[in-house]
Amino acid sequence: MTVLTATRTVDDAFQIYKRADFLPRNVRADAKLDKPLPIGHGQMNSQPSTVRRMLEWLDIQPGDKVLDIGSGSGWTTALASHITGLFGVVYAVERVPALLKFGSRNCQNHAIANVRFFKAERGVWGLPDYASFDRILVSAEATEIPTDLINQLEPFGKLVVPVNGDILEITKMYDEYSTVVHSGFSFVPLK
């Protein structure tokens, strides 16, 4: 008897959730370009190659509880939701109310059931009331390592976050963490 298993990969997610479906109409024609595109309110939809790398470094597993900070148009939320599967959940956080609504509607249009959207609270990193998370993805640039987010990780959880022109891949142990630095990236600031 052969047992078939479905591995949910970043490639699969990119095939299912097309970037164009998560962009404002005025920039959809540019969706296949590997460059950041404006989504309004001074925010950008990151270039696909960067999104792909960040999701690969994040290494989401089926059933993971994922926090997506700076969810914007909802595209990264949708990609993460596919990878974590029906038994996982993605908590999406956005500070701009219009983008929160836009991203939520984009995910609803795709009938994505395993996501929850939240308005970012001023001065609060992540969603401490919903912690802990297996994976945390941040799509805006911090000025320092956000230890509040590391504290919201499960042991052996991962955080991928842009910090001062680098993308940090942080793996939490119990009371310590290790960091891999990927240099040469630019993001809108995390506020």
N, C-alpha and C positions, 0 to 999 in steps of 0.2 A: 504494500500500500504506500503510495506517495503522499507526503504531506506538503501542501503548498503554503508558503508563508508570504505575506506582503510586507516588504521592507519599505517604509516611507522615507524617502530620501529628499534632499534638497532639490535634486533634479526633477523628481516627481512633482514636488510642490511648484516649481517654476513652470512646469508644463500645464498644470491645472489652473493656477492663478496668474493670469497674464497681467503684467504691469499696467497696460493701457486701461484695464477695467477699474483701476484704482487711482486714476489721474483725472484732473479736471478736463473737461472737453477741449479746452483751448490748447492743451499740450499733448493730447493723446497721439497725434501724428508723429511725435518724437519719442514715443515709448520705447522703441527698439534701440535708440541711441544709448550708448554706455556712458551716460553723463547724468548728473543730478538735474531734476526738473522741478520747477516751482509748483507748489500746491496751494499757494496763497498764504497770507498772514506772515510773510517773511520766512516761511518754512519750505523745505525741499524734500522731494522724494529722492533718496540716495540712488547713485548709479547701480545698476544691476550687478556688476562684478563685485562691488563692495558689499552689497547685501548678501550675495552668495557666499563670499569669504566669511563674513561675520556669522552666518548661519552654520557654515561648516565648522568654524572654530567653536561655536556654541555647543555643537554636538547634541542636539535635542534627541531624546529617546522616546519611544512610544510610551504614553502614559505620564509623561513629565508634566509638572505644574510650572508654567512659564510666565514670566513677567516681561512685558514689552513696553519699555518706557520711551515716550516720544513716538507714539503709534501713528501719528499723522494721518495718511490716507487709508490706513488699515492694511496695506499690502504686506508688510512684514508680519503683521498679526495673522493674516490669512495663511501665509507661508508656514509660520510656526504652528498654526492650528492643524494644518495638514500633517506635518511631521510628527507631532505628538499624538495624533489620532483621536478616535472617539473616546478613549479612556483618559486622555489628558485634558488640560484646560489652559487657556491663555488669558491672562489678565492684561488688558491694554490700558495704558495711562497716557493721557494727552492734556497739555495745559491750555491749549487754544480751544474754546468751546465750539467754534464753527468746524474745526478739524475733527474734534471728538465726534460730532454729529456726522460729518462726512465719512470718516473711517468706519463708524458703526453701521451706517447705511450701506457702504460698500460691502461689508461682510454680510449684512442681512441679504443683500441682493444675490449673494452666492450661497445663501442658506447655510452659513457656517454656524453650527450650534454650540461649539465648545469654546466660545470667547465671551468675555465680559469686559465692558468698557467703563473707565473711571476718569473723572476730571482730576487732574493733578492738584494737590493741595499746596499752596504757597509755603515754602520752607520745609516741606516733607519730601524725603527721598523715597520713591517707590510706593509700596502699599504695606507698611508694617503691620496693619491689622489683619492682613491676609497671608502673611509670611508663615511658613518658610517656602521658598521656591527651589526647584531643581535647577532652573536656568533663568538668567536675567539678561535681556538684550537692551542696550541703550543706544538710541539712534540720534543722539546729540552729544556735543563735545563738552566734557567736564574740564575744570581747571586743575583738579586733583583727584586722586583715587577716592571714589565715594564709599568710605568704610561703612556707612549706613546700609548700603546695598549689599555689601559682603555679609553683614550681619543678618540680612534677610535670606541668605542662602542656606540650604540644607548642607550638612557635611558632604563633601565631594561634589557639591554643586558648582556651576560655572557662571561667571559674569563676563560678558563681552561689552566693553565700553570704550569709546573714544576719549582720550585724555591728552590734551596739548599736542595734537598732530600725530599721535600714535593710536592704534587700537590695542587695548590691553585685553588679554585672554587670561582671566583670573580664575584659578581653581581653589576653592576653599577646602582646607582640611578641617580639623576641629577648631583649634584656636589660632591657626596660622593659615596663610595662603601662598600659593606660588603664582608667578606672573610670567607670561610670555608676551613680548612686545613685538607688534607688527607696525613698522614705521611708514610714514608718508601718506597720511590721510587727512582730509579736511571735512568738517561738519559744521552745521549751525550750532551756536552755543547752547548749552543746557542751562536753563534759567530756573 
